[in-house]
Every structure is written in C-alpha cells, then in structure tokens.
Amino acid sequence: MISALCINLGKGKTELHEPERSSKIDDFVQNVASEYKPDIVFSQDAYATKHLEKITTNLSNNIEGSRFVLKKNVINENTKDHVGIFLNEKIYQIIDIENECRKALENKRLANADFFNEDKRAVLVLAKTIIGGQKFLLSSFHAKKNKINDPQREKHIIEFFSYLEGVAERVKPDHILVGSDTNHRMKLFERRTRTNKFCVKVLLYDYPENCERKIKKRNVYDFFMISPGLIPTSADPAVFNVDSDILDHHPLFMRFEYPVSNTTSNT
C-alpha cells in the first residue's frame, strides 16, 4: 500500500502574517503525519524554503522510523512558487532520472519547440520500494493560472500528460502517481478529452458538505492522478477542512493498493 498527502501551500486572501500562517501549517502537518502517516507528500505554490524545510522535519519527527527528503523545482525564484515531493527514504530508494526527463522533453520538442515550455511546473521522481522493488514514477504538478485562458491551460495539461508518458516510456515504472493543482475545471476537461488516452486517470470528487469552500461556493480542487495498476482504498480522498486563512486549498489524503509481482524490478 502507498499513502499520499497533497497540499497546496499557497496564500490566499488572509489577514495572517506569514510567520503565524506557517506555524499553523506546521501544526497541521504534524497532526496529519501523526494520524495518517503518509509515505509521500506532494506540495505546490509559493512557500519559503525555510518553511519547506520545517515540513521535512515535521514529517520525520512525527512518523516513527521515517526520514523524509524533499525533491522540488522552483518555478519562480522571487515568489518561491514551487512543486515538491517529500519522500520517506526509509521506504523508497530515489533513482536519478534527470537525463531521462531531459531526453523526453527534447524528443517532444523536435516536433514542437514550445512543447511544455514551463517544464519547471512539474517535478518528476522515480522511487523504488526498498521492500519489494516496486518502481513508482511520482510527479507534483502545478498548472499555470494567470495570463492563460481555459483552452491554453487544457493544452498545457495535455502536454504535461504527454511529458509524463514520455518519461514513463524511458524509466519503465510499475505505477504512476501524481499530486496536482491543475487550476482547471477537470470534470469539464474529462468530458472534452474523453476520446483521448492518457497514462494517468484524474480522480474526480466533490468536497464534503461541511467544507468551507463548498459552503462558500469557492470550489477550487486539487487532484490525485493514477495509472491503472493503483487502486484507491476509498471512493474519495479524505479532505481536510483547513481554514482558508491558512491554506488557499483544502489538502487531500488517499491510500492506494497495488498488485505485487513475484519478480523484483531491477534498475
């Protein structure tokens, strides 16, 4: 089984100063780590490096026997907008796939020089389970929001899927798992692209009735995306009703089962 938390760390309209907000985020991470014990945490949006380091520490200190590391891309150095993946090194061996990612992009850009031209908006990691040798291609993805219209963003998301598939063809993972902020109406996207075949499926859901964003009709969603071999253990993710003064989006948690083959993957 694999478990994951997806948390957009962006600051919405809030009267909280950043030190107070980050302290409340630390409290949230500590509580979720203690109760849910995620193996992987996907993060997005603007958040200071020193605060990201605290998340690494809080995960390690609140999940017994764990040691988390952060792999990230910085989208904007001024705002510290980022995409990140926190991984428990006691469970996963991280395999360097920088060359494979570069070659996948180069190959796509032979036909289209502008293909996925904001590639820092996705960080990709290949993680191999220490027990069992299952390989997971993981990605945290933050689609562009500003100065882009819906058709352009849809193209941007499709190019991310194509890039993800290109990397997967090179590194041959057993499974793919993505945590994402798509900044897009994904139910409409699913209908518009129903004839397309992608390497991952977007796990659609609705906010529970008691969630702040549901009540205020400000339904901004983040999503998990999975390859066919991963099986969610619940119909919907757990949604954390964190006040919008602290987090601009509601974080998600989900567990996934997967078949274990008799042979161990080799790298």
WOTA-V738786 format. One record per backbone hydrogen bond with DSSP energy under -0.5 kcal/mol. NH is the residue of the N-H (numbers start at 1). CO is the residue of the C=O. Records with the same first field share a line. If there is no record, write none. Layout:
NH->CO ; CO
//
This chain:
2->256
4->254
5->40
6->252
7->42
9->7 ; 44
12->10
14->12
20->17
21->17
22->18
23->19
24->20
25->21
26->22
27->23
28->24
29->25
30->26
31->27
32->28
33->29
34->30
35->31
36->32
37->32 ; 33
39->3
40->3
41->86
42->5
43->84
44->7
45->82
47->80
51->48
52->48
53->49
54->50
55->51
56->52
57->53
58->54
59->55
60->56
61->57
62->58
63->59
64->62
66->63
69->87
71->85
73->83
75->73 ; 81
76->81
80->76
81->76
82->45
83->73
84->43
85->71
86->41
87->69 ; 85
88->39
89->67 ; 87
91->88
92->88
93->128
94->92
95->93 ; 126
101->97
102->98
103->99
104->100
105->101
106->102
107->103
108->104
109->105
110->106 ; 107
111->108
112->108
115->112
117->114
121->118
122->119
123->140
125->138
126->95
127->125 ; 136
128->93
129->134
130->91
132->130
133->129
136->127
137->175
138->125 ; 136
139->177
140->123
141->179
142->121
143->181
148->145
153->149
154->150
155->151
156->152
157->153
158->154
159->155
160->156
161->157
162->158
163->159
164->160
165->161
166->162
167->163
168->164
169->165
170->166 ; 167
171->167
172->168
174->135
175->135
177->137
178->225
179->139
180->223
181->141
186->184
189->185
190->186
191->187
192->188
193->189
194->191
196->193
198->196
201->226
203->224
204->202
211->208
215->211
216->212
217->214
218->213
220->218
221->219
223->180
225->178
226->201
227->176
230->227
231->257
232->230
233->255
238->253
240->251
241->239
242->240
246->243
247->243
248->10
249->8
250->220
251->249
252->6
253->238
254->4
256->2
257->231
259->229
261->259
265->133
//
